[in-house]
Amino acid sequence: MDWLSLLPPIVAIVVAIWKREVILALIIALWLSETFMAGFNPALGFLAVLDRIVAVFQDVSNTQVLLFGLLVGALLALLRESGGVAAFTDRLIHRGFARTPRQAQLLPTVVGTSIFIDTNLSILTAGTVSQKLFDKFKMSRARLAFFLDSTCAPVSVIILLNGWGAYILGLIHSYDVGNPVRVLVTSIGFNFYPLLILATVFFTAITGRVFGSMRCSEIKAQAIGLPEQEIAPSKARYMVVPVVLLVGGMLFFMYYTGEGNLLQGAGAKSVLWAVALATCCCALMLLFDKVFNIHEITKVSFKGMSDLLPVVSIVMLSMALGASLMALGTGDFIAGTLGPYLPFSLIAPLLFITASLMSFTTGTSWGTFAILIPVALPLGEAVGLPPAFVLAAVLGGGVFGDHCSPISDSTIISSLASGCDHLEHVKTQMPYALVMGGVSAILYWLISFALV
């Protein structure tokens, strides 16, 4: 196919930027790729798209990841609607875990980095816990939004015992990279942006120092009356027990499926088993305590699943497009064409910048991973860069762009969970993100010389 194999990912990027619709971009790119392989017959290409999507479910790991996404939606809804999140918040406040401004700032920072299982759960929990505290010490909601957005999303790609890890494993497991789990774990040390932005948040929380437009928000900050909770607090254990079971279950199942070695564990299977266990436990607790009857649990669970259905659809289409681009030979063509001519020291920085731009303009890091990973791994192999290094460049860039993007779901939810104006949140956290993103690009350039 030669240069034509580049058109599907290029079209995906252009459509995503133009229409800001990731699902539409993925569908068009997938149809274009399949049409090329069907002898440029658009009708056969359409049929091949359906076959390619069906083939996603023929891979057991892919199906496990998709089911995990739906079950997480059900679990989040049960935790929220049961009043468990609200009760957990009240307990923290009443027990005096935040007596000083520094403690108040460290609370969402620690919570945000601790609940790494799901980004939305982490953001909502940390935001709900901290709103009253930030008002009490007259700290701006913009600062809280920055803490939420800069811990909850970046930590998900650092502590990969979650859907992120399962999804990324699904994208790289068919490439010749040796042990995919080991490559993924090794990439953590090269994932500079998430590590740097997390360090920045802890520095800000400990010192209390803010810069740029964030300082203006702090000057204007006033005590704000706490909005009434939509859901009355019930019992903290409705949240604590399922979350602990979820984290512990993932670790145990990784150990179990790896026959005593966490790095050898089946990531997709482990996260699915763990979230199923946590969801069942939560449902049984609510039934036993007569908080909900079986009809109400079913209704709440399916509502939660429907809320995450668009995200699951993006994951499914991303997997299909990744498989299609592999079959089309996009990555191999780029590697063969650019590998001999592109300076090896620029490959990782350019991958980081490209991923940043894609995720910033589309508002999604997962779609960016699906488009760039099939390109990055063959390209890195062609010039002798370790797969973990080029993978980290794509992952870090995707998180950086998604973190800055005003249309990213995590950015929007951070604004909502903190009670901060959305545009103010984007404007105040941008200087921090841009500085750390620039430092990350320079680090990829410098370290490239040491790896080849």
N, C-alpha and C positions, 0 to 999 in steps of 0.2 A: 504493500500500500504506500510505502515511502511517506512523502510529506502529507498525504491525505489522512494518515493516521493521527496527525496533530489536530485536525479540524474538530473532532468531538470535544476534547477538553477545552479548546479555545472557545468554541460555541457555548459550552457550559459556563465558562467564565463571563463571556459577553452578555449572555441572556440573564445570568444571575445579577450582574451589575445593572443592566438596563431595566429589567422588570422587578428586581429585588424579590424574585420568587425562586427559591432553590429547587423546589420540587419540579417546577416547569423546566428549569435549566437541566436538571438531571434527566428528565424524560426525553427532552429534545436531543441531548447529547447521546443518550442510549440508543434512541431510534436512528440517529445518524451513523453511529458506529455499526449497528447491526445492518443497516442498509448497505454500507460499504462492503460488508462481508457477504451480503446476499446478492452480489453482482450488480449493485446500484439499483436494485428493484425496491421501491419504497413500500409496496404492499407486502413483499416478503420480509422486508425489514420490520414492519409493524408486527407481523406474526412472530418474528424472531425475538422482538422485545418481550412479548408475553412468555415465550419459552425461557428467555434469560431470567425473567423475574421468578418463574416457577423453579428454575434451577437453583435460585438462592435458597429455597426451602429444602432442596435435596442435600444441601450441606448441613450436617447436624449442628455444627458450631454456629452457623448463621441463624438457624432456627432458634437455638438457645438464646442468642443475643436478642432477637426480636421478642421472644416471649418474656425475657427479662424486662425489656422496656415497658411492656404492658403491665406486668405484675408490679413494677415500681410505681406506676400510676395508681394502681389500686391501693398499695400500701400507703402512699403519701396521702391519699384521700381519707383513709381510715384514721391515720394519725392526726390529721387536721380536724376532721369532723367529730372525732370522739372527745375533743377537748384536751387531749394529752399534751399537745404542744403548748397550749395556753397554761396548763397546770405546771408544766416543767418550768416555764418562764417565771411564774409567781413564786415557785419554790426557791429558785436561785436568788430572787430579789429579797425574799423574806429571810433567807439564811445569811444575808450580808456578804455575798461574794464580791460586791462592788462598792466599797466604802470610799474610794478615792477616784479622781479622774483617770489615773493610770490603770487601776483595776477595771474601771468601766470600759476603757478602750481595749484592754487585753481580753475581756470576756468574749466579744464577737470574733476577735482574732483567733482565740483558742477554739471556740465552738466551730468557726468556719473551717479551720484546718483539721478538726477532729471528725466531723461528719462528712467524710470524703466519699461516701457511698453514692450519693446523688447530689448534683449541684443545686437543684431547686430546693430539696429538703434542707440542705446546708444553709442556703441563703435565707430561706423563710424562717428557719429556726433561730439562726444568729440574729436576724433582724428583729424578730418578735421579742427575743430575750432582751435586746439592747435599747430599744427606742426610749423607754422610760428612763433608763440610766443616762443616756446622752442628754435628754431634756433636763434631768436633775442637775447635771454639771454644766449646763449651758454650752454644750458642744454641738456643732452643726450636724444636721442630718446628712449633709454632703460628705462629711468625714466618715460617718457610719456607712454610707453607701459605698465609699471607696474601700473601706475595710471588707465589706461583704463581697464585693465584686473581685477584689484582689486576693482573696483567700479561697473562697469557695470554688471558683472555676480553676485557677492554677493548681490547687492541691489535687484536683481530680486527675491531672495528668502526671503528677509526681507519685502519689500513692495509688497505684493502679489496680487495687482490689475492688473494682467497680465496673460499671458498664463501659467506661472509657477503655479500660484494659482489655475487656472482652472484645470490644469493637475493633480496636487496633490490632489485636491478635488475629481477628478474622480477616483483616486486610493484608496482613503480611505472611500468614501461615503457608500460602501457596508459593511463596518465593523461596529461592535457594539461599537462605540466610543462616543455615544451620539450625540451632534451637531457637524458635521464635520467642519463647518466653524469656530466654536468656538475653536475646537481643533487645527485647522490650525493657527488661530490668536495667540493662547496661545503658540504655538511652537516657535514663533518669539523670545520670551524672553530666550528660551533655545538654540537658534541657535547661539552658541558661535563663531564659526569660521567666518562667514560673519560679525558679529558685530566687532570682534577683528581686522580683516583685514581692514575693513572700517576705524576704528579708527587709524590704523597704517598709512593708506594713508593720512588722514587729518593731522596727526602728522608730517609726512614727508613734506607735502606741506607747512605747517605753519612754521616749523623750518628750512626746507631746508637741513636737515641732511640725509645722506645716508650711508649705511654700506655694508660690504662685497664686492662682485664683482661689485655691482652697483657703488661703489666709483671709481673703475678702469675705468668704462665706462664714468663717469663724468670727470675724468682727461683727457681722450682722446677726449672728446667732442669738436667739432669745429663748427663754423657757417657753416651751410649747405644751399646751395641755394634752395629756395622753388621750388619744381617741379611744372610744369604747370598743371593747373586744366584740367581734361579731359572734364568736363561739365562746361560751362560758367555760372556764376551767373545770376539769373533772379530776382525774388522777394522773399524776406524772408517769406512773408505770405504763400507761397506755402508749407512751412514746418511748420511754427508756428501755423497756424490755424488748420490744421488737427491734430497735436500733442496735442494741447490744448483741442480740441474737443474730442479726444480719451481719455485723462485723465479725463476730466470733465464728459464725457459720461459714463465712467465706474463707477465713483462715483454716478452719478445720477441713473443709472440703478440698481446698488446695493441697493441704497436707495429705489427705486421704487419697485423692486421685493421683497425686505424685508419688504415692507409696513411700511417704516419709520425707519427701523433698518438695518444699513449696515451689521452687523454681521449675519443677517438672510437672506441676499440677495442671489440670485442664481448666483454664480460666473461664471459658464460656459456660461450661457445665457447672462449675463451682458457684458462680454468681447467680445462676438460675436456681439451683438448689437452695442457696442461702435466702434469696428473696422470697421464694415459695414458702420456706419454713417460717420466715418472719411474718409473712402475710397471714398464714394459717394461724400462727400463734396469736397475732393481734386480733383476728376475727374471733377466735375461741375465747379470748379474754373479754371481749366486748359482749359476746353472747352469754357467757357465764355471769357477768355482772349486770346483765339485762340493760346495757346501754343502748344496744340496737337489737332488733330481732333479725332473723335470717333474711327477710325481705329487704330490710333497710341496709344490711351489710352488702347484699348483692347490688342494690341500687347505687350505694356510695362507691363500691368497687368499680362498677362499670362506668360510672361517671369519671372516676379517676383515670381509667384506661382510655376513655375517649379524649380526655385532656391531653394525653401524651401520644395519641394516634398520629398527629402530624410528624412528630419527632421520629416515631417508629417507621413511618413511611419514608422519611429522608434516609434513615439507616438502610432500609431495604433497597431503595433505589441506588444508594451509594455502593452497596455491595454488588448489585447487578452491573453498574457502570464500571466498577473496578475490574470485574471479571471480563467484561466486554472489551475494555481497553487492553487487557492482557492478551486476549485472543487476537485482537487487531494488531498487536505489536507496537503500540505507541511508545511504551517505555524503551523497548529495544531499539527502535528507530532513533529516538532522541539520544540514547546512550551511544549508539554507533556513529551518529552524526556530530554531536557536540563533544563527546568524550575526548577524541584526539585533539581538539582545538581549544576547548574552553579551559582556561587555567584552573587547575584543581583547587587552588586556594579560594576561588570565587564561587565554587559550586554550592557549598553549604550556606554562605551568606546570601546568595541569590535565591536559594530554596527558601530560606527564612523570610526574605523580603517578599517573595512571590506569595507564599502562604499567608503572610500578614495582610497583603493587599486583598487577596481573595476573601479571607474571612472577615475583613473589615467591611468590604462592600456587600457581602452576602449575609453577614450576621451569623454565620455558622462555621464552626471549626470542623465538624464531622464531615460535611460535604467537601471541605477543602482537603481533608485527609484522603478521602476517596479519590479525588482527582489527582493529587500530587504524589501520593505514596507509590502508585504504579510507575511514575516517572522517576522518582528520586532513587529508589533502590537499584534499578538497572544502571542508572547514571553513575551512582556512587561506586558500584562494582566495576564499571568500565575504567575508572581512574584510580582504583585501589583504596577508596575511602571506606572505613568500616560501616556496615549497614546501620549500626546503632547511632552513629554520628549523623548520617544524613536523615535518618528517621527522626532524631531529636530536632534537627533543624526545621523539618516540616511541622512536627508537633508543637514546638515552641512558637513558630510563626503563626500557626493557626490559633493558638491560645492568645497571643499578643493582639492580633487583629480582631478576634472575637471580643477580647476584653475592652478594646477601645470603641468598638462599633456601636453606634446609637440604636441600631436595629437588631442587635443581638438579644436573644431571650434572657440570657443571664444579666446583661446590662439593664434591661427593662425591669426584670424581677428584683434586682438589687435596688433600683429606685423605688419600686413599690414597697418592698419589705422594710426599707428604711424610712419611708414617708418623705422622700426627697424629690424635688422637682427633677424630672428626667434630664432635661437639658443642662441643668446645673450640675448634676452628677457627671455627665459626659465631659463637661468643660473643666471641672475641678480635678478629675482623675487623669485627664489626658496628659498633662506635663509629666507626671510620675511615670506613666506607661511609655511615653515617647523616649524619655531618658534611658529607661531600662531596656527598651527595645533597641535603641542605638548601641548601647554597650554590648548587648547580646550579639548583634550583627558583627561587631568588631571582634568579639571573642571567637566566633565561628571562623573568621578569616585568619586570625592568629594561630588557632589550634590546628587548622588544616595543615600548616607547615610541619607540625610535629607528628602528624599521623601518616604522612605519605613519605 
